[in-house]
Amino acid sequence: MPDPTLVVIIIAVMVVVFLIFSGVRIVPQAHRYNIERLGRYRTTLQPGLNFIIPVVDRINSKLDIREQVFPSQPQPVITEDNLVVNIDTVLYYQITDPRAAVYEVANYLQAIDQLTVTTLRNLIGSMDLEETLTSREEINARLRSVLDDATGKWGIRVNRVEIKAIDPPPTIKEAMEKQMRAERDKRAAILHAEGDRQSKILTAEGTRQQSILEAQGDQQAAILRADGEAKAINLVFQAVHQNHADPQVLAYKYLETLPQLAAGENNTLWVLPGELTEAVSTISKAFSDRAEATPPSAAPAPAGATDTEDAPEVGDPTGPAALTSGHSSPDVAATADEAAEMARAAVDDAKAEAAAAERGGPSA
């Protein structure tokens, strides 16, 4: 039978060992333990090895002071234009005072969630749907400011508040899609019209430049042609005066030019100039004068006639070789007739070429 004293000593040692181990608390890094002594807050244990009085002191709460993420459930919010949208938020917070986080508010997560919802309703209630969808940064900043001021006395610092999603009603989504589609079609039509406008402007500018360049080219060509013609006329004029061309040559050149006047493709009417008869008369007179200047060959004298009896005297105006004005020998008349025939042939050729050019076919 064991000794009762020994049993009491063993029990006492076990109680002491239990009390010693119960009074030792090891707090992990980034954690805080709130200690109550006999139901009253005493202290907050820091990371590391800590000692408390067993039975008298107890750990009320264990808190993680690292930054935490709290995703809230989507909450229905009414906008200024009476549309219900569901807003989902994400909250980033950190406990700065473990005692206040436990003793200043019963459930700080629930309190933060409800405060976020009420603040969102106040903010979104003053905005329409369009402003709500385009003002997320402003909503986040104002929401963070309100939450940070309210949770400061709770020992909590709100670092960031982000709106994760804003879901309008399905009918509003459909209307917004139609609006966006119409806006894109409008922008496409505007861009297409702007492209057509630029294209027409560039085309008109190119046509204008082309017309200007063509006009300048025609002007330069006309100037050069006129300059060339002037120089050619000047050279012809100088050649005529230097060589002392008589009226007969000029009249003949005039007749040679007549077929060229009728050779144009667009000539439908050919008018004979009044100087044509004068030119023909000039050529006829030229040939007549040349025939008069040439002495006729001497005819054989008849038998029995002497040179002194039958030969006409020199200077005798009644002789057979005498040529008077308006009376010419048969050879001279034939020569004039030939000149006139040549002139008429030239005129006929010119008329034939003009008629062929009018019909569009080759001359006969």
Secondary structure, DSSP 8 states (H G I E B T S, - for coil): ---HHHHHHHHHHHHHHHHHHHTEEEE-TTEEEEEEETTEEEEEE-SEEEE--TTTEEEEEEEE-S-EEEE---EEEE-TTS-EEEEEEEEEEEES-HHHHHHT-S-HHHHHHHHHHHHHHHHHTTS-HHHHHH-HHHHHHHHHHHHHHHHGGGTEEEEEEEEEEEE--HHHHHHHHHHHHHHHHHHHHHHHHHHHHHHHHHHHHHHHHHHHHHHHHHHHHHHHHHHHHHHHHHHHHHHHHHHT--HHHHHHHHHHHHHHHT--TT-------THHHHHHHHHHHHHHHHHHHS--------TT--HHHHS--TT-TTSTT--BTTB--HHHHHHHHHHHHHHHHHHHHHHHHHHHHHHTS---
